[in-house]
Amino acid sequence: MAYADSTLELAQNGKIEPMKVHLIPLVAGELQDLLSKRAEHSRHSLVEEHGDADMVIFLGDFGRTPELLLSHPVYRACPEKCAVYTEDDDFLPLVPGVYCSAQVGEHSRAGRVFSYSYISRDGQFSNRYVAPVEDNAAKKLLFSFQGGSTSMVRKRLFNLDFKRQDVLIENTSAYWHWDRSQPDREARQQRYAQTIATSHFVLCPRGAGCGSIRFFEVMSAGVAPVLIADDYLLPAGIDWDSFLLRIPEKDIARLPELLEPHVATSAARGRLAREAWLQHFAPENEFDEIVSACYAALHHAPPSEASFLRKQRGMIFRAAAYRNIKTQARALILKTFKLLRIKLPYQMNR
């Protein structure tokens, strides 16, 4: 067993002393309230002052504004006990902790970062229609996907015509989930949940980030997920092979032939996915799981944290340069296609 996994297992199994935890939101939002409510079920406790805490967890996005974290007086005063929980699509692992869009790499191999579910899925933007599927639910679709055109793999997926009645691929970019005033919001959410319930498999391709709320929604519903995100770091401590099908991004055109042999096992995979969700991602378990992952991240394997801290500025520079190049390239491509009056080959996110 790897060092990171063994340290996390000790924490998950209650083999560490109960921790005093102080939460600090980096940006306005509901993460602090949600996580505080989860703490009511925990063996760990919240404290109001960071000086009384064994661990400080910063909450919120900082991928594009790293100074929110690095310049924070509490982080500057005691970086050795500071971790993060962030649902940011921009993966910028400046400090140890939980990144919902964590990628496999040197940080994950050292056990410095872990991925986890999105606690905001049960917040103000939750889809209350996503519920556990009945065992005898009629399955009309081999696989389905409804989502925005927020990544190249999704754009490629929308361009595929599988020529099958039992496959549903739908670009829902016109619907913005994070706006509760969206027209027909309730009807759209109901249809989304119904589509999940009637699918043998639900595709979970990467979006703007490697991770996605959809992946955990599908698990909570008891439907077999199909992960299409090559670099995504799966949450640790789960027997993913027992229920998850993982398809390389390059193979999405072969989805029917890759999934059909597993139809007979889809119901069992869905039940196991639901069991894993209940054990690791149900609201009453979330605070303990996040604290355990942050503890393991803070006590990661070599190289030392000091060596990673020396790389912070370089990480920030490369991330900003990548975003800038990507933005300029996108603008140039769109302008070129418009001038040449050529139709874009991919459906864009609106």
C-alpha positions as CSV (number, residue, x, y, z in Angstrom):
1,M,0.0,0.0,0.0
2,A,1.3,3.5,-0.9
3,Y,2.3,5.8,1.9
4,A,-0.5,8.3,1.0
5,D,-3.2,5.6,1.0
6,S,-2.0,4.1,4.3
7,T,-1.9,7.5,6.0
8,L,-5.4,8.2,4.7
9,E,-6.7,4.8,5.8
10,L,-5.4,5.4,9.4
11,A,-7.3,8.7,9.4
12,Q,-10.5,7.3,7.9
13,N,-10.5,4.4,10.4
14,G,-10.3,6.8,13.4
15,K,-6.7,5.9,14.2
16,I,-5.8,9.6,14.7
17,E,-6.9,11.7,17.6
18,P,-10.0,13.9,17.1
19,M,-9.0,17.1,15.5
20,K,-9.9,20.7,16.3
21,V,-10.6,22.3,12.9
22,H,-11.0,26.0,12.0
23,L,-12.7,26.8,8.7
24,I,-11.8,30.0,6.7
25,P,-13.7,30.9,3.5
26,L,-11.5,32.5,0.9
27,V,-14.5,33.8,-1.1
28,A,-18.2,34.4,-0.3
29,G,-20.3,31.3,-0.7
30,E,-22.1,28.5,1.1
31,L,-19.2,26.1,1.6
32,Q,-18.5,27.1,5.2
33,D,-22.2,26.7,6.2
34,L,-22.5,23.4,4.4
35,L,-19.3,22.0,5.9
36,S,-20.2,23.3,9.4
37,K,-23.5,21.4,9.2
38,R,-21.6,18.3,8.2
39,A,-19.4,18.7,11.3
40,E,-22.4,18.1,13.5
41,H,-22.0,14.4,12.7
42,S,-18.3,14.3,13.1
43,R,-15.8,13.0,15.7
44,H,-13.8,16.1,15.0
45,S,-14.9,19.5,16.3
46,L,-14.9,23.1,14.9
47,V,-13.2,25.9,16.8
48,E,-13.7,29.6,16.2
49,E,-10.0,30.7,16.5
50,H,-7.3,29.4,14.3
51,G,-4.9,29.5,17.3
52,D,-6.9,26.8,19.0
53,A,-7.0,24.6,15.9
54,D,-5.0,21.5,15.1
55,M,-5.9,22.1,11.4
56,V,-7.0,25.1,9.4
57,I,-9.0,24.4,6.2
58,F,-9.4,27.1,3.6
59,L,-12.5,26.9,1.5
60,G,-13.2,28.2,-1.9
61,D,-11.7,28.9,-5.3
62,F,-8.2,30.4,-5.7
63,G,-7.0,29.0,-9.0
64,R,-7.1,32.4,-10.7
65,T,-6.6,34.5,-7.6
66,P,-3.8,32.7,-5.6
67,E,-3.0,35.7,-3.6
68,L,-6.3,35.1,-1.7
69,L,-4.6,32.1,-0.2
70,L,-0.9,32.9,-0.1
71,S,-1.4,36.4,1.3
72,H,-3.9,35.4,3.9
73,P,-2.5,36.3,7.4
74,V,-3.5,32.9,8.9
75,Y,-1.7,31.0,6.1
76,R,1.4,33.2,6.5
77,A,1.4,32.7,10.2
78,C,1.0,28.9,10.3
79,P,1.3,27.3,6.9
80,E,2.3,23.9,8.5
81,K,-1.3,23.3,9.7
82,C,-3.1,24.9,6.7
83,A,-5.0,22.7,4.1
84,V,-7.6,23.5,1.5
85,Y,-10.9,22.2,0.3
86,T,-11.8,23.6,-3.1
87,E,-14.2,22.8,-5.9
88,D,-12.3,25.0,-8.3
89,D,-12.1,23.8,-11.9
90,D,-8.6,25.3,-12.1
91,F,-6.3,22.8,-10.4
92,L,-3.5,24.8,-8.7
93,P,-2.1,22.7,-5.9
94,L,-0.3,25.4,-3.9
95,V,-0.9,23.8,-0.5
96,P,-1.9,20.3,0.6
97,G,-5.5,19.4,0.8
98,V,-8.6,18.3,-1.1
99,Y,-9.1,19.4,-4.8
100,C,-12.3,18.2,-6.4
101,S,-10.6,18.5,-9.8
102,A,-7.3,17.0,-8.7
103,Q,-5.1,15.5,-11.4
104,V,-2.7,12.6,-11.3
105,G,0.9,13.8,-11.0
106,E,3.7,14.5,-8.6
107,H,1.4,16.1,-6.0
108,S,-0.9,13.0,-5.9
109,R,2.0,10.6,-6.0
110,A,3.4,12.2,-2.9
111,G,-0.1,12.1,-1.2
112,R,-0.1,15.9,-1.1
113,V,-3.5,16.2,-2.8
114,F,-6.6,14.1,-2.8
115,S,-9.8,14.4,-4.7
116,Y,-13.3,14.2,-3.2
117,S,-17.0,14.9,-4.0
118,Y,-18.5,18.4,-4.3
119,I,-20.3,19.2,-1.0
120,S,-22.1,22.0,-2.9
121,R,-24.2,19.4,-4.7
122,D,-26.5,19.5,-1.7
123,G,-26.5,23.3,-1.4
124,Q,-28.7,25.9,-2.9
125,F,-28.2,24.6,-6.5
126,S,-28.9,21.0,-5.8
127,N,-31.1,19.0,-8.1
128,R,-33.7,17.5,-5.7
129,Y,-35.0,15.2,-8.4
130,V,-31.8,13.1,-8.4
131,A,-32.8,10.2,-6.1
132,P,-32.0,6.5,-5.6
133,V,-33.3,4.5,-8.6
134,E,-35.7,1.7,-7.9
135,D,-34.2,-1.8,-8.6
136,N,-37.0,-2.5,-11.1
137,A,-36.6,0.8,-13.0
138,A,-37.1,0.4,-16.7
139,K,-33.8,1.0,-18.6
140,K,-34.5,2.5,-22.1
141,L,-31.0,3.8,-22.8
142,L,-27.7,2.0,-23.1
143,F,-25.9,5.3,-22.1
144,S,-26.7,9.0,-21.9
145,F,-25.1,12.3,-21.4
146,Q,-26.6,15.8,-20.9
147,G,-24.2,18.7,-20.3
148,G,-22.5,21.8,-21.5
149,S,-19.8,21.9,-24.2
150,T,-17.1,22.8,-21.6
151,S,-14.2,20.6,-22.8
152,M,-12.7,19.2,-26.0
153,V,-13.8,15.7,-25.1
154,R,-17.4,16.9,-24.7
155,K,-17.2,18.8,-28.0
156,R,-16.0,15.7,-29.7
157,L,-18.8,13.7,-28.1
158,F,-21.5,16.1,-29.3
159,N,-20.2,15.6,-32.9
160,L,-20.6,11.8,-32.8
161,D,-23.7,10.2,-34.3
162,F,-24.1,6.8,-32.8
163,K,-27.2,6.1,-34.9
164,R,-28.9,4.4,-32.1
165,Q,-32.3,4.9,-30.5
166,D,-31.0,3.8,-27.1
167,V,-28.3,6.5,-26.8
168,L,-29.0,10.1,-25.7
169,I,-26.3,12.7,-26.1
170,E,-27.5,16.3,-25.6
171,N,-25.7,19.6,-25.4
172,T,-27.5,21.6,-22.7
173,S,-25.2,24.7,-22.8
174,A,-28.2,26.9,-23.1
175,Y,-29.1,25.9,-19.5
176,W,-26.9,27.4,-16.8
177,H,-27.3,25.3,-13.7
178,W,-25.8,27.9,-11.3
179,D,-28.6,30.4,-12.1
180,R,-31.8,29.6,-10.2
181,S,-33.8,32.0,-12.4
182,Q,-33.3,29.9,-15.5
183,P,-36.5,29.3,-17.5
184,D,-38.0,25.9,-17.0
185,R,-35.4,25.0,-14.4
186,E,-37.6,22.5,-12.6
187,A,-38.6,20.8,-15.8
188,R,-35.0,20.6,-17.0
189,Q,-33.9,19.1,-13.7
190,Q,-36.7,16.6,-13.7
191,R,-35.8,15.4,-17.2
192,Y,-32.1,15.2,-16.3
193,A,-32.9,13.0,-13.3
194,Q,-35.3,10.9,-15.3
195,T,-32.7,10.3,-18.0
196,I,-30.2,9.1,-15.4
197,A,-32.8,6.7,-14.0
198,T,-33.6,5.2,-17.3
199,S,-29.9,4.7,-18.4
200,H,-27.8,1.6,-17.9
201,F,-24.8,3.8,-17.9
202,V,-24.3,7.6,-17.5
203,L,-21.3,9.2,-19.1
204,C,-19.2,11.4,-16.9
205,P,-16.8,13.2,-19.2
206,R,-14.5,15.9,-17.9
207,G,-15.8,19.4,-18.2
208,A,-14.0,22.7,-17.4
209,G,-12.2,20.7,-14.7
210,C,-11.2,17.1,-14.5
211,G,-13.9,16.4,-11.9
212,S,-17.6,16.9,-12.1
213,I,-20.6,16.9,-9.8
214,R,-22.4,14.6,-12.2
215,F,-20.0,11.7,-11.3
216,F,-21.2,11.8,-7.7
217,E,-24.8,12.5,-8.6
218,V,-24.9,9.3,-10.7
219,M,-23.3,7.3,-7.9
220,S,-25.9,8.6,-5.4
221,A,-28.7,7.6,-7.7
222,G,-27.4,4.1,-7.9
223,V,-26.6,4.1,-11.6
224,A,-23.4,2.8,-13.2
225,P,-21.1,5.7,-14.0
226,V,-18.7,5.8,-17.0
227,L,-15.7,8.1,-16.3
228,I,-14.1,9.8,-19.3
229,A,-11.3,12.0,-17.8
230,D,-7.8,10.7,-18.4
231,D,-6.0,12.8,-15.9
232,Y,-8.6,12.8,-13.1
233,L,-7.4,11.5,-9.7
234,L,-10.1,9.3,-8.2
235,P,-10.9,9.7,-4.5
236,A,-8.8,7.2,-2.5
237,G,-10.0,4.3,-0.4
238,I,-12.7,3.0,-2.7
239,D,-12.9,-0.2,-4.7
240,W,-13.5,1.6,-8.0
241,D,-12.9,-1.5,-10.1
242,S,-16.0,-3.2,-8.6
243,F,-18.4,-0.8,-10.4
244,L,-16.7,2.0,-12.4
245,L,-16.0,1.7,-16.1
246,R,-13.3,4.1,-17.2
247,I,-13.0,4.9,-20.9
248,P,-10.0,6.7,-22.4
249,E,-10.9,10.0,-24.0
250,K,-9.5,8.8,-27.4
251,D,-12.0,5.9,-27.4
252,I,-15.3,7.8,-27.1
253,A,-16.3,6.9,-30.7
254,R,-16.3,3.2,-29.6
255,L,-18.6,3.7,-26.6
256,P,-21.4,1.3,-27.8
257,E,-19.1,-1.6,-28.4
258,L,-17.2,-0.9,-25.1
259,L,-20.3,-0.7,-23.0
260,E,-22.7,-3.3,-24.5
261,P,-20.7,-6.2,-23.0
262,H,-21.4,-4.8,-19.5
263,V,-25.1,-4.3,-19.8
264,A,-25.8,-7.5,-17.7
265,T,-23.8,-6.1,-14.9
266,S,-25.1,-2.5,-15.0
267,A,-27.6,-2.9,-12.2
268,A,-25.1,-4.5,-9.9
269,R,-22.6,-1.8,-10.7
270,G,-25.2,0.8,-9.9
271,R,-25.9,-0.8,-6.5
272,L,-22.2,-0.9,-5.6
273,A,-21.8,2.7,-6.7
274,R,-24.7,3.7,-4.4
275,E,-23.1,1.7,-1.5
276,A,-19.7,3.4,-2.1
277,W,-21.5,6.8,-2.1
278,L,-23.3,6.1,1.1
279,Q,-20.0,5.0,2.8
280,H,-17.8,7.8,1.6
281,F,-19.8,10.7,0.2
282,A,-23.2,10.9,2.1
283,P,-23.6,14.2,3.8
284,E,-23.1,12.8,7.3
285,N,-19.7,11.3,6.4
286,E,-18.3,14.3,4.4
287,F,-16.7,16.3,7.2
288,D,-14.8,13.3,8.5
289,E,-13.7,12.3,5.0
290,I,-12.4,15.7,4.2
291,V,-10.6,16.1,7.5
292,S,-9.0,12.7,7.0
293,A,-7.9,13.6,3.5
294,C,-6.5,16.9,4.7
295,Y,-4.6,15.2,7.5
296,A,-3.1,12.7,5.1
297,A,-2.2,15.5,2.7
298,L,-0.5,17.5,5.5
299,H,1.5,14.4,6.5
300,H,2.5,13.5,2.9
301,A,5.4,11.4,1.7
302,P,8.6,12.9,0.4
303,P,9.6,15.2,-1.2
304,S,9.2,17.6,1.7
305,E,6.6,20.3,1.7
306,A,9.4,22.9,1.6
307,S,10.3,21.6,-1.9
308,F,6.7,22.1,-3.1
309,L,6.5,25.6,-1.5
310,R,9.6,26.6,-3.6
311,K,7.6,25.8,-6.7
312,Q,4.5,27.9,-5.8
313,R,5.5,30.9,-8.0
314,G,6.4,28.7,-10.9
315,M,3.0,26.9,-10.7
316,I,1.2,30.2,-10.6
317,F,3.1,31.5,-13.6
318,R,2.6,28.4,-15.7
319,A,-1.1,28.3,-14.9
320,A,-1.6,31.9,-15.9
321,A,0.5,31.5,-19.1
322,Y,-1.6,28.4,-20.1
323,R,-4.9,30.3,-19.5
324,N,-3.6,33.3,-21.5
325,I,-2.4,31.1,-24.4
326,K,-5.7,29.2,-24.4
327,T,-7.8,32.3,-24.4
328,Q,-5.8,33.9,-27.2
329,A,-5.9,30.8,-29.3
330,R,-9.6,30.4,-28.9
331,A,-10.2,34.1,-29.9
332,L,-8.0,33.7,-32.9
333,I,-9.7,30.5,-34.1
334,L,-13.1,32.0,-33.7
335,K,-12.1,35.1,-35.6
336,T,-10.5,33.2,-38.4
337,F,-13.5,30.9,-38.9
338,K,-15.8,34.0,-38.9
339,L,-13.6,35.8,-41.5
340,L,-13.5,32.8,-43.7
341,R,-17.2,32.1,-43.2
342,I,-16.4,28.6,-42.2
343,K,-18.8,26.8,-39.8
344,L,-17.1,25.8,-36.6
345,P,-16.6,22.0,-36.4
346,Y,-17.6,21.9,-32.7
347,Q,-20.6,23.0,-30.7
348,M,-19.5,25.8,-28.4
349,N,-20.6,26.5,-24.8
350,R,-23.0,29.4,-24.9
